Amino acid sequence: MALHQGQDKQKPLSLPRVAGVEDLLNGMEEAVPKNRLPHHPLPAPIAHQLIRDELLLDGNARLNLATFVTTWMDPQVTELIGECLDKNMIDKDEYPQTAEFERRCVNILADLWHAPEATKAVGCSTTGSSEACMLAGMALKRRWMQRNRAKYDSGAARPNLVMGANVQVCWEKFCNFWEVECRLAPMEGERYHLDAQSALALVDENTIGVVGVLGSTFDGSFEPIKEICEALDDLQRRTGLDVPVHVDGASGGMIAPFIDPDLEWDFRLPRVASINTSGHKYGLVYPGVGWALWRDAEALPEELVFRVNYLGGNMPTFALNFSRPGAQVIAQYYNFLRLGRAGFTAVQQASRDVAIRLAQGIEALGVFRLLTRGDELPVFAFTTTDDVTNFDVFDVSRRLRERGWLVPAYTFPENRTDLAVIRIVIRNGFTLDLADLLLNDLSRLLPELQAQPNPGTEHGVKPREGFHH
């Protein structure tokens, strides 16, 4: 059910006149209710027009600099998606070639992330990174339970998961749903994500794993995965504690392999047990597809894998969802085939170049301070300089929206709630020309903002306390 409630619940929809539809007057005798089924069917063109008219109120996806999710694909793959909308990914016996494309994608990612034996990789597609993180977390917990069965069954120990306060909310959901203690390393000063020291301070014998984020949603920065792994290697030498690492590469897992190939964050590090990524972020696919991969079969306990045969074949499955669309998996394979390594490198480098140039242009305006520069993820965050007192980032966000730019402003988590920033996400299709247009609009509105007596006075809107996407 929807968690939000609409307004004007009783007001019906007014039927439009649609060219080419016969018997218009008869079709308009009864207004269409919004929140209950109409008594009679509508002609397809009228139903289409009703919905299309309301969708005009949505923001322009290409100008949405808040979302990491892909907003543009080749027309050819859009056609492929349309042809495959009726394919159920779980029904591998009926759609064996779709299942084969999934297998190839897993092998491609395993090779990209330097799995020990890419052709024997253990992994699966999901509806997105949130589901993939849940699966990875379940595997971490089950492995810890196997090693600590007696004290877990007796209630003498409660498993915990260590991560930075900047993690995506799906990790807090995982801990809540699966009864794992959520240990968040708070931000401190100018450190906005997890590092080796803050991770080690929270680890103990009941830690099922440490989550490292390759691309924080707060500011686009990469967490130092290698340093965290090295610190845990040292901890094992000193204490015997063997704590695995999961890498949440929702965004960076499809950035670093192409434009930071020498950065060690993946299965090259023996302590990394599993990795997830979002195909629908920098995997360049429309939502929703994600991927979860494990180093080897040992990292994914066999007891978590279910074998289903009622659809006509005996097939293993490990996912939270059962029926789900296969179209996005096919779209992911299309991108791998279409772009190749050189194409992905060019696309991701272009996004980073735009991010760096736009960040530099915003800094040059003289009233903003950059927290990051778009040189890791093509994402950066900035705030106002200390001497700016008559407007804040929430004012900037609201004024940019008047020109169609969707740019989020939000405060950081506990320990840095004093810091409010704007975050800009650059994706495939956002060009240098669009970046210049954004910079021009920002320059034009600054004199008006600087003429305000206080932040928020022009609109009388209180700033939101947070944003997490």
MONOR-V183656 format. One record per residue. RES is the residue in one letter. PHI is phi in degrees with one decimal (* if undefined). D_CENTER is the distance of its C-alpha to the mean C-alpha in whole Angstrom. Layout:
{{RES:PHI:D_CENTER} {RES:PHI:D_CENTER}}
This chain:
{{M:*:23} {A:-71.4:21} {L:-85.7:21} {H:-105.9:22} {Q:-116.0:25} {G:-80.5:26} {Q:-106.4:30} {D:51.8:33} {K:-63.2:32} {Q:-91.3:36} {K:-76.2:36} {P:-78.1:36} {L:-82.2:35} {S:-85.2:37} {L:-76.6:38} {P:-84.0:38} {R:-84.6:40} {V:-117.6:39} {A:-61.3:41} {G:90.1:43} {V:-97.2:42} {E:-74.4:46} {D:57.3:47} {L:-60.5:45} {L:-63.3:47} {N:-62.7:47} {G:-72.2:43} {M:-108.0:43} {E:-69.1:46} {E:-127.5:43} {A:-68.7:40} {V:-90.3:37} {P:-70.5:35} {K:-87.5:32} {N:-116.7:31} {R:-146.9:34} {L:-67.2:34} {P:-66.7:37} {H:-68.6:40} {H:-127.0:41} {P:-63.9:38} {L:-105.9:37} {P:-59.0:38} {A:-54.4:35} {P:-62.0:35} {I:-72.0:35} {A:-59.4:32} {H:-62.0:30} {Q:-68.1:32} {L:-57.4:31} {I:-70.5:27} {R:-62.8:27} {D:-62.6:29} {E:-67.8:27} {L:-67.2:23} {L:-61.5:25} {L:-79.3:24} {D:-67.5:20} {G:-68.8:19} {N:-75.7:19} {A:-60.0:16} {R:-68.3:17} {L:-98.0:18} {N:-84.8:14} {L:-97.3:13} {A:-93.0:11} {T:-89.7:8} {F:-87.3:6} {V:-79.0:7} {T:-59.6:10} {T:-120.7:13} {W:-149.5:16} {M:-140.6:17} {D:-57.0:21} {P:-58.0:23} {Q:-64.1:25} {V:-74.7:21} {T:-61.0:21} {E:-65.9:24} {L:-60.9:24} {I:-59.2:21} {G:-60.0:24} {E:-73.0:26} {C:-115.5:24} {L:-62.0:22} {D:-91.2:25} {K:-89.9:24} {N:-93.2:23} {M:-60.5:21} {I:-73.5:23} {D:-88.8:26} {K:-71.8:27} {D:-72.5:30} {E:-82.5:31} {Y:-123.6:28} {P:-64.1:29} {Q:-75.9:27} {T:-62.7:24} {A:-62.6:24} {E:-65.1:25} {F:-63.7:23} {E:-61.8:20} {R:-60.3:22} {R:-64.4:23} {C:-61.6:19} {V:-60.8:19} {N:-65.7:22} {I:-61.9:20} {L:-66.4:17} {A:-61.4:20} {D:-66.5:22} {L:-62.4:19} {W:-100.3:19} {H:60.3:22} {A:-65.0:23} {P:-54.6:27} {E:-134.2:27} {A:-60.8:25} {T:-72.8:27} {K:-111.7:27} {A:-63.8:23} {V:-107.6:22} {G:-174.2:19} {C:-158.6:17} {S:-85.0:15} {T:-138.3:13} {T:-80.5:11} {G:166.4:8} {S:-67.6:6} {S:-61.5:8} {E:-65.1:11} {A:-60.7:11} {C:-65.6:11} {M:-59.7:14} {L:-64.6:16} {A:-63.4:16} {G:-64.2:17} {M:-61.7:19} {A:-64.4:21} {L:-61.3:21} {K:-64.6:23} {R:-65.0:25} {R:-64.1:26} {W:-64.9:27} {M:-62.0:29} {Q:-62.2:31} {R:-81.4:32} {N:-129.6:33} {R:-59.1:34} {A:-63.3:37} {K:-75.6:36} {Y:-72.6:33} {D:-63.7:35} {S:-81.8:37} {G:80.1:35} {A:-76.7:36} {A:-142.3:32} {R:-116.3:29} {P:-65.9:26} {N:-134.0:23} {L:-127.7:20} {V:-102.8:20} {M:-162.7:17} {G:-83.5:16} {A:-66.1:16} {N:-89.6:13} {V:-66.8:11} {Q:-66.4:8} {V:-61.8:10} {C:-60.6:10} {W:-71.5:12} {E:-66.9:15} {K:-62.8:15} {F:-55.1:15} {C:-61.4:18} {N:-67.9:20} {F:-66.9:20} {W:-106.3:21} {E:54.1:23} {V:-118.6:22} {E:-67.6:23} {C:-91.8:20} {R:-105.7:21} {L:-100.9:19} {A:-78.6:21} {P:-71.0:21} {M:-70.0:21} {E:-137.9:24} {G:57.1:26} {E:-93.0:24} {R:-94.8:22} {Y:-107.1:18} {H:-151.1:17} {L:-69.9:18} {D:-130.7:21} {A:-61.2:24} {Q:-65.3:26} {S:-69.4:24} {A:-69.2:23} {L:-61.6:26} {A:-66.0:28} {L:-107.9:26} {V:-81.4:26} {D:-146.5:29} {E:-68.3:31} {N:-103.2:28} {T:-79.7:25} {I:-80.4:23} {G:172.8:21} {V:-116.8:19} {V:-98.4:15} {G:-104.6:15} {V:-106.5:11} {L:-95.0:12} {G:115.5:10} {S:-67.3:10} {T:-70.4:8} {F:-73.7:12} {D:-143.3:13} {G:83.7:12} {S:-83.2:14} {F:-87.9:14} {E:-76.3:16} {P:-78.1:19} {I:-59.6:19} {K:-62.6:22} {E:-65.7:24} {I:-63.8:22} {C:-62.9:24} {E:-64.3:27} {A:-65.3:27} {L:-72.8:27} {D:-60.7:29} {D:-64.3:32} {L:-60.5:31} {Q:-65.9:32} {R:-61.7:35} {R:-83.0:36} {T:-122.4:36} {G:87.4:35} {L:-71.1:31} {D:-111.2:29} {V:-107.8:25} {P:-75.2:23} {V:-120.1:19} {H:-107.9:16} {V:-102.6:14} {D:-84.5:10} {G:-102.6:9} {A:-47.2:6} {S:-109.4:7} {G:-67.9:10} {G:-64.7:11} {M:-113.1:12} {I:-109.9:13} {A:-58.0:16} {P:-59.5:18} {F:-97.3:19} {I:-115.6:19} {D:-132.9:20} {P:-63.2:22} {D:-88.3:24} {L:-73.0:21} {E:-92.8:22} {W:-145.1:18} {D:-106.2:18} {F:-71.2:21} {R:-62.3:24} {L:-90.4:24} {P:-57.0:25} {R:-78.8:24} {V:-75.6:20} {A:-92.3:20} {S:-156.3:17} {I:-143.1:14} {N:-125.6:11} {T:-149.1:8} {S:-102.8:6} {G:-63.1:9} {H:-89.9:8} {K:-106.2:6} {Y:-81.5:9} {G:-79.1:11} {L:70.4:12} {V:-112.6:12} {Y:-59.0:12} {P:-66.3:10} {G:-132.4:10} {V:-147.7:10} {G:-132.9:9} {W:-140.7:12} {A:-125.7:13} {L:-129.9:16} {W:-117.3:19} {R:-53.9:22} {D:-161.2:25} {A:-63.0:26} {E:-64.7:27} {A:-74.2:24} {L:-116.8:23} {P:-54.7:26} {E:-59.6:28} {E:-65.8:28} {L:-88.9:25} {V:-94.7:25} {F:-100.2:27} {R:-113.5:29} {V:-114.9:30} {N:-129.1:33} {Y:-73.2:33} {L:-89.5:32} {G:116.8:34} {G:-150.8:33} {N:-89.1:32} {M:-133.2:29} {P:-78.8:27} {T:-143.4:23} {F:-140.2:21} {A:-161.5:18} {L:-79.3:18} {N:-93.8:18} {F:-102.3:21} {S:-67.3:22} {R:-160.2:19} {P:-70.4:18} {G:-93.6:19} {A:-60.7:19} {Q:-70.6:15} {V:-64.4:17} {I:-63.5:20} {A:-64.4:17} {Q:-64.0:16} {Y:-65.1:19} {Y:-56.7:20} {N:-62.3:18} {F:-60.8:19} {L:-70.3:23} {R:-69.2:23} {L:-92.2:21} {G:63.7:22} {R:-64.4:22} {A:-65.7:24} {G:-67.1:22} {F:-60.4:18} {T:-61.0:20} {A:-64.2:21} {V:-64.2:18} {Q:-69.5:16} {Q:-66.6:19} {A:-62.0:20} {S:-63.1:17} {R:-64.8:17} {D:-60.4:21} {V:-64.2:20} {A:-61.9:18} {I:-63.8:21} {R:-65.2:23} {L:-66.0:22} {A:-60.8:22} {Q:-63.8:25} {G:-65.5:26} {I:-68.2:25} {E:-62.5:27} {A:-67.3:30} {L:-66.8:30} {G:88.6:31} {V:-117.4:30} {F:-125.1:26} {R:-116.5:25} {L:-81.0:22} {L:-88.3:20} {T:-136.4:19} {R:-122.0:20} {G:76.6:17} {D:-97.8:19} {E:-116.2:16} {L:-64.6:12} {P:-76.3:14} {V:-141.1:13} {F:-146.7:15} {A:-124.6:17} {F:-147.1:20} {T:-133.6:23} {T:-79.4:26} {T:-71.6:29} {D:-61.6:31} {D:-86.6:34} {V:-86.5:32} {T:-123.1:34} {N:-101.1:34} {F:-153.2:30} {D:-133.8:27} {V:-67.7:23} {F:-68.8:23} {D:-62.2:26} {V:-61.5:24} {S:-60.4:21} {R:-65.7:24} {R:-69.5:26} {L:-65.1:23} {R:-64.6:22} {E:-61.4:26} {R:-97.3:26} {G:97.5:23} {W:-80.2:20} {L:-100.5:17} {V:-127.5:16} {P:-79.6:15} {A:-121.0:18} {Y:-160.8:17} {T:-97.1:19} {F:-80.0:18} {P:-72.3:18} {E:-47.6:22} {N:85.3:24} {R:-135.5:23} {T:-67.3:23} {D:-75.0:25} {L:-101.4:23} {A:-112.7:21} {V:-135.3:19} {I:-109.0:18} {R:-117.5:14} {I:-121.0:14} {V:-108.7:11} {I:-101.2:13} {R:-123.4:13} {N:-54.8:15} {G:101.9:18} {F:-92.0:18} {T:-92.8:21} {L:-62.3:24} {D:-62.7:26} {L:-64.4:23} {A:-62.0:22} {D:-65.2:26} {L:-63.6:26} {L:-62.4:24} {L:-63.5:26} {N:-64.1:29} {D:-64.4:28} {L:-63.9:27} {S:-64.1:30} {R:-68.5:32} {L:-85.9:31} {L:-59.8:31} {P:-58.4:35} {E:-68.1:35} {L:-66.0:32} {Q:-70.0:35} {A:-84.5:37} {Q:-67.9:36} {P:-74.7:38} {N:-149.1:35} {P:-60.0:31} {G:77.0:30} {T:-74.3:34} {E:-68.2:33} {H:-106.2:31} {G:65.6:32} {V:-106.2:28} {K:-74.3:27} {P:-67.2:24} {R:-70.9:21} {E:-81.5:21} {G:-167.8:17} {F:-151.1:14} {H:-143.4:10} {H:-133.3:7}}
